Amino acid sequence: MFIVPAVVSLLALPVPALAAPAPERIRGTVDEIDATAMTVRTIDGETAKIALTTDTKVVSLVKSSLDAITDGSFVGTATKGDNPPTALEIHIFPEAMRGTGEGHRDWDTIPDTLTGGERVKSAMTNGTVKAAPGSVPRVKSAMTNGTVSRSSAANGAQMLTLTYGNGESKTVAVMPQTPIVAYEPADRSVIRAGSKIFVIAARDGDKLTALRASVGKDGVTPPM
């Protein structure tokens, strides 16, 4: 007589929510696009069909330079190594995108833009700046997004300090050959066959849906 109440009690217990899978990052060239999806040939030589929805956010990436980064700029950078980390790329956010992805985190194994090839493990930092006195190698990287709080020159590199979160900071070395790009507002019309693209997508089983697409403009390849 006690089995049913026990089962009911178990069923009433809260069930822990399953963590949503992390978004996937896809880099490559658009092969085809229609009203609902695009096919991307990835930098690994694979083909990915990615659904497009009315919620897919699209931006353009244009070539920029260190001169566009000033005290208080909000930027992101994929870096390799440490002491200090070296910027593999820098992307400058417009004011309307300030705060996007703020912080520091591990990133993908991405093309090493400083050696022209091999993939490297990277990290990503997005933050704010503060003024102060294909067959490519791949590297593991990290990503930092933050506000530029300091800038200085050392040993042929420009040193940028990015602040994020509760006063945390990361100083990165920007080499003369580090690609620097800036985001511009755009819509889906900029996605065409042949476009170089970086897509953040959600996966549901075998289906990929684009959450955000960054499209290179005027020959730019998204470096992140």
C-alpha positions as CSV (number, residue, x, y, z in Angstrom):
1,M,0.0,0.0,0.0
2,F,3.0,2.3,0.3
3,I,4.4,1.7,-3.2
4,V,2.1,4.2,-5.0
5,P,2.6,7.1,-2.7
6,A,6.4,6.5,-2.9
7,V,6.3,6.6,-6.7
8,V,4.2,9.7,-6.7
9,S,6.7,11.3,-4.3
10,L,9.6,10.5,-6.6
11,L,7.7,11.8,-9.6
12,A,7.1,15.0,-7.8
13,L,10.8,15.6,-7.1
14,P,12.3,18.4,-9.3
15,V,14.3,17.1,-12.3
16,P,17.6,18.9,-12.9
17,A,17.5,20.8,-16.2
18,L,19.8,19.4,-18.8
19,A,22.5,21.9,-19.9
20,A,21.9,23.2,-23.4
21,P,24.7,22.1,-25.7
22,A,27.3,24.8,-26.3
23,P,26.9,26.6,-29.6
24,E,29.1,25.4,-32.5
25,R,31.5,27.7,-34.3
26,I,31.8,27.2,-38.0
27,R,34.3,28.9,-40.3
28,G,34.4,28.7,-44.1
29,T,33.0,29.8,-47.4
30,V,29.4,30.0,-48.4
31,D,28.7,27.6,-51.3
32,E,24.9,28.1,-51.6
33,I,22.2,30.2,-49.9
34,D,18.4,30.4,-50.2
35,A,15.6,31.9,-48.1
36,T,15.9,29.3,-45.4
37,A,19.4,27.9,-45.3
38,M,23.0,28.2,-46.5
39,T,25.6,25.6,-47.2
40,V,29.1,26.3,-46.0
41,R,32.3,24.6,-47.0
42,T,34.3,24.7,-43.8
43,I,38.0,25.3,-43.4
44,D,38.3,21.6,-42.6
45,G,36.9,20.7,-46.0
46,E,33.6,19.5,-44.7
47,T,30.1,20.7,-45.8
48,A,27.7,22.1,-43.3
49,K,24.0,23.0,-44.0
50,I,22.9,25.7,-41.7
51,A,19.3,26.9,-41.3
52,L,18.6,30.6,-41.3
53,T,15.7,32.1,-39.3
54,T,14.3,35.5,-38.6
55,D,16.3,35.5,-35.4
56,T,19.6,34.9,-37.1
57,K,21.8,38.0,-36.5
58,V,24.0,39.1,-39.3
59,V,27.0,41.5,-39.2
60,S,29.7,42.5,-41.7
61,L,33.4,42.4,-40.9
62,V,35.6,45.1,-42.5
63,K,39.3,45.7,-42.4
64,S,40.5,48.0,-39.6
65,S,43.7,49.0,-37.8
66,L,45.2,49.8,-34.4
67,D,44.5,53.5,-35.1
68,A,40.8,52.8,-34.7
69,I,41.3,51.4,-31.1
70,T,41.3,54.1,-28.5
71,D,40.9,54.4,-24.8
72,G,37.5,52.9,-23.9
73,S,37.1,50.9,-27.1
74,F,35.3,47.6,-26.6
75,V,37.1,44.9,-28.5
76,G,37.6,41.1,-28.6
77,T,40.7,39.2,-29.3
78,A,41.6,35.5,-29.8
79,T,45.1,34.9,-28.4
80,K,47.7,32.2,-28.2
81,G,50.3,31.5,-25.4
82,D,50.7,33.5,-22.3
83,N,53.0,35.9,-20.4
84,P,51.8,37.8,-22.4
85,P,49.3,36.2,-24.7
86,T,49.7,37.2,-28.3
87,A,46.7,38.5,-30.3
88,L,45.9,36.2,-33.3
89,E,43.3,38.8,-34.3
90,I,41.3,41.8,-32.9
91,H,37.7,42.6,-33.6
92,I,36.3,46.0,-32.8
93,F,32.7,46.2,-31.6
94,P,30.5,49.3,-32.4
95,E,29.0,51.0,-29.4
96,A,25.7,49.2,-29.9
97,M,27.4,45.9,-29.4
98,R,29.4,47.0,-26.3
99,G,29.4,44.2,-23.7
100,T,29.0,41.3,-26.2
101,G,30.6,38.2,-24.8
102,E,32.5,40.3,-22.2
103,G,35.1,38.2,-20.3
104,H,37.9,35.7,-20.9
105,R,37.4,32.0,-22.0
106,D,39.0,29.2,-23.9
107,W,38.4,29.3,-27.6
108,D,38.9,26.9,-30.5
109,T,41.9,25.6,-32.3
110,I,42.1,28.1,-35.1
111,P,44.4,29.2,-37.9
112,D,47.6,30.8,-36.7
113,T,47.3,34.2,-38.4
114,L,50.9,35.1,-37.3
115,T,52.6,32.2,-39.1
116,G,50.3,31.8,-42.0
117,G,49.1,28.3,-41.3
118,E,49.1,25.8,-38.5
119,R,46.1,25.7,-36.1
120,V,46.8,26.8,-32.5
121,K,44.8,26.5,-29.3
122,S,43.5,30.0,-28.5
123,A,41.6,31.9,-25.8
124,M,39.1,34.7,-26.3
125,T,39.0,38.0,-24.4
126,N,36.4,40.7,-25.0
127,G,36.9,43.9,-23.1
128,T,37.4,47.6,-23.1
129,V,40.7,49.4,-23.9
130,K,42.4,51.9,-21.6
131,A,45.3,54.2,-22.9
132,A,48.6,54.0,-21.2
133,P,52.4,54.8,-21.0
134,G,43.3,27.1,-45.6
135,S,46.0,25.0,-45.3
136,V,47.1,27.2,-42.5
137,P,48.8,26.3,-39.2
138,R,46.3,26.0,-36.3
139,V,46.8,27.0,-32.7
140,K,44.8,26.4,-29.5
141,S,43.4,29.8,-28.5
142,A,41.6,31.8,-25.9
143,M,39.1,34.6,-26.3
144,T,38.9,37.9,-24.3
145,N,36.3,40.6,-24.8
146,G,36.7,43.8,-22.9
147,T,37.4,47.5,-22.7
148,V,40.8,48.8,-23.7
149,S,42.2,50.4,-20.6
150,R,45.9,50.8,-21.5
151,S,48.0,50.8,-24.6
152,S,51.8,50.9,-24.9
153,A,54.6,49.7,-27.1
154,A,57.1,47.0,-26.2
155,N,59.6,44.9,-28.2
156,G,58.0,45.7,-31.6
157,A,54.5,44.9,-30.3
158,Q,51.6,47.1,-29.2
159,M,50.5,46.1,-25.7
160,L,46.7,46.4,-25.0
161,T,45.2,45.9,-21.6
162,L,41.5,44.8,-21.7
163,T,39.4,45.2,-18.6
164,Y,36.2,43.1,-18.1
165,G,33.9,41.8,-15.4
166,N,34.7,43.1,-11.9
167,G,37.9,44.8,-12.6
168,E,39.7,41.8,-14.1
169,S,42.2,42.5,-16.9
170,K,44.3,40.8,-19.5
171,T,47.3,42.4,-21.4
172,V,47.9,41.1,-24.9
173,A,50.6,41.7,-27.4
174,V,49.5,42.9,-30.8
175,M,52.0,42.2,-33.5
176,P,52.3,44.3,-36.8
177,Q,50.8,41.4,-38.8
178,T,47.8,40.8,-36.4
179,P,44.6,41.1,-38.4
180,I,42.3,43.8,-37.1
181,V,38.6,43.9,-38.2
182,A,35.6,45.9,-37.2
183,Y,31.9,44.9,-37.1
184,E,29.4,46.8,-39.2
185,P,25.6,46.4,-39.1
186,A,24.3,44.2,-41.9
187,D,21.4,42.0,-43.0
188,R,21.1,38.6,-44.7
189,S,21.6,40.2,-48.1
190,V,25.3,40.4,-47.5
191,I,25.5,36.5,-47.4
192,R,26.3,35.4,-50.9
193,A,27.9,32.4,-52.6
194,G,31.7,32.9,-52.1
195,S,31.3,34.9,-48.9
196,K,33.9,34.1,-46.2
197,I,31.9,33.6,-43.0
198,F,32.1,32.8,-39.3
199,V,28.9,31.3,-37.9
200,I,27.8,30.6,-34.3
201,A,25.2,27.9,-34.6
202,A,22.9,25.8,-32.3
203,R,22.7,22.1,-32.9
204,D,19.6,20.0,-32.5
205,G,20.4,16.5,-33.5
206,D,21.7,16.7,-37.1
207,K,20.2,20.2,-37.6
208,L,22.3,23.4,-37.3
209,T,20.6,26.8,-37.0
210,A,22.6,30.0,-37.3
211,L,22.4,32.2,-34.2
212,R,24.9,34.8,-35.5
213,A,26.7,35.1,-38.8
214,S,29.8,37.4,-39.3
215,V,30.4,37.9,-43.0
216,G,33.7,39.2,-44.5
217,K,33.3,42.3,-46.6
218,D,35.7,43.5,-49.4
219,G,37.8,40.3,-49.3
220,V,38.0,40.1,-45.5
221,T,38.2,36.6,-44.0
222,P,36.7,36.5,-40.4
223,P,39.9,35.9,-38.4
224,M,38.3,34.7,-35.1
